[in-house]
């Protein structure tokens, strides 16, 4: 059997890769991709804990379902905002999106 | 090493490698395609966790919807960031330090936790599990409120995204 720790280390690594993407990228869409990686790492973690420590009960899976829904809503609104900013300012670079109105 | 462990290591290696390419590819389109592979690897990991429902949902929601949405946005906003110019901020070494620091901190906490090397899994019956999961989502004394709130969140996000992304020049 696979030890629980393998999943935890994997998801920690994936989370940190996503964090690096969020912090280092200039393109706003690439930043959103980093956020997606981080959310997926959280889901791996939640499902691993559910499977090893909580399995016959379904509470852990409900958490994962809610995280999935929140992630879908987040990416839809995020991409809508990026496309709207692109239409108005003609840029997708996060540094250049610095006006409240315009 | 059992076959399952070898499969886990192979999937994890592919997923992490494509995740690294997602955050380091110069071309944003390539990053989006690597993201598809990373999400597929995560779906396979869900399958090794015997969460078959979430493996299927991962493929449909993430690969089928979110990745496609990201690829569409990349195509809609393409010409701005031609694949010349730097793709990373000037501060990317600091970002690397922060990420490695976070990983070190997480690892430090994990290694102090006694449950870290648990190997045994409680028994699980797939068909029964799905039935109870579905019932838990709609049963009033379990999770019907979070479930409905999540539905409202999705609808609100969908309507909001349509209004935000509308062409401003058209009334």
Interface residues (C-beta under 8 A of the other chain):
Chain A: X1 X2 X3 X4 X5 X6 X7 X8 X9 X10 X12 X13 X14 X15 X16 X17 X18 X19 X20 X21 X23 X24 X25 X26 X27 X29 X30 X32 X33 X34 X36 X37 X40 X43 X44 X47 X48 X50 X51 X52 X53 X55 X56 X58 X59 X61 X62 X64 X65 X66 X68 X69 X70 X71 X72 X73 X74 X75 X76 X77 X79 X80 X81 X82 X83 X84 X86 X87 X88 X90 X91 X92 X93 X95
Chain B: X2 X4 X5 X8 X12 X15 X16 X19 X20 X22 X23 X28 X31 X32 X35 X38 X39 X42 X45 X46 X48 X49 X50 X51 X53 X54 X57 X61 X62 X65 X66 X69 X70 X73 X74 X76 X77 X80 X81 X86 X87 X88 X89 X91 X92 X94 X95 X96 X98 X99 X100 X102 X103 X106 X107 X110 X115 X116 X117 X118 X119 X120 X121 X122 X123 X124 X129 X132 X133 X136 X137 X142 X143 X146 X147 X150 X153 X154 X156 X157 X158 X160 X161 X162 X164 X165 X166 X167 X168
